[in-house]
Amino acid sequence: MGLEHFEWEVGDVIVLHLSGSITLGDGTRKFRKLVRDTLDSGKKNILLNMSEVVYLDSSGLGELVAAYTTSKNNGGTLKLMKLTQRVQELDDPVFTWHGVDGELGRATLEPSVKLDGAR
């Protein structure tokens, strides 16, 4: 299942409702282009509704982190909401999911580098 989306605005926040998979190849390309096009259009505060994302591989996780970094570097924010149980249970050795940002139950994605075994 490919990545699809629809969007709407709430104040200065653009909500991107994603459905399908964010996986290496077409899914990550579509996601990267969606985030870049959104930022290029001047919409800096992005809320990703992940309720219908059925699968996220390590490349998809990398794209989420890249989107967070790109958004932040462009003076914006990127937040996640309605993570599926499967995505919440993702246990990546390099990145971790941090807490809930209160209002609307938005989860914040922040990269957290683990230094175990680093030289």
N, C-alpha and C positions, 0 to 999 in steps of 0.2 A: 504494500500500500504506500503510495507516494505521499509527500507532504502537501497539504492543502491549507488554506487559511481564509479567514474573513476578518474584517476589522471594524472598529467603531471608536469614537472619541468620547471621553468623559473629562470635561474641563481641559486641562493641558496634558492629559494622558491619552496615548493611543493604545488601545487594547487589541492585541493580535491573538485571535483564537486559532490555535494550531490543531490540525488533526492529521493522523497518519504516523509515519516514522521519520525520525531524523537520524539517518544512517549515511555512511560513506557513499559518496556519489551524488545522485540526483537530490536526495533529501538534504544533504549538507549544503549543496550549491544553492538550492532554492531558499533555504533558511538564511544563508549568508547574504544573498541578494535582497531578500525581504527586509532584513535589518538595515543593510546599507541604503536601500531605497527609502526606507522610513526616515532614517537620520538625514539623508540628503534632501528630503522634502521639508526639513525644518522641525520635524516632530522629534523631540529629544527625550521625552519621558515615555518609555515603553514598558507595558505590562503584558507578559506572555501568559495567556490562558493555556495551560498544558493538559487540561482535563481529557482531551481526546488524542493525546500523543501515546500511541500504543507501544512504541519501541524507541529506545535511544541507545545507540552504541557508543563506543569510546570516541569516535569521530564526531558524533552529535554532541557529546559532552564537551569536546574541545571547541566546537562551534559556539556553544552556549557561553563558554568562558571568553572566547574571542569577542562575541557580541557584547558581553558585559564590559570588557575592556574598551572596545571601540566606542560604546555609548558613553562611558565615563570620560574617555579622552576627548569626546566631542561636547562635554558639558552637560550630558544627560544622565539618565538612570535607566537601568534595566532590571525589572523584577519579575518573579515567577509567581503564578497562583495555580491552585488546584492541581498539584502534582499527583499523578496516579500512584498507587501503591508500588507498582513496579519501578517507577522512576525514583520514588522516595527511598527504596531499598538499595539503590545503586551504591555500591561500596567501591569507589575508585581510590586507589592508593595515593593519588596526587591531589585530588580536589575533594573538598567536602562541602556539603550543603549546610548553611547556617540558618538557624532559627526562623521565626516568623516575625514579620515587620508590623504586627498589630493590625492596623486598619485594612479591612477587606481580606485579612488572612494572607497577605502577600509574602511569599518567601523570598529571601534575598540570596542570590548566588554570589559567593565571594570565593575566589581561588585561595587555597590555603596550602602552600607547599610544605610537604613533610620533609624534614631534613635527615630522616633515618637513612643511614648508609651513604650519605653524601660525602664527597671527598673534599 
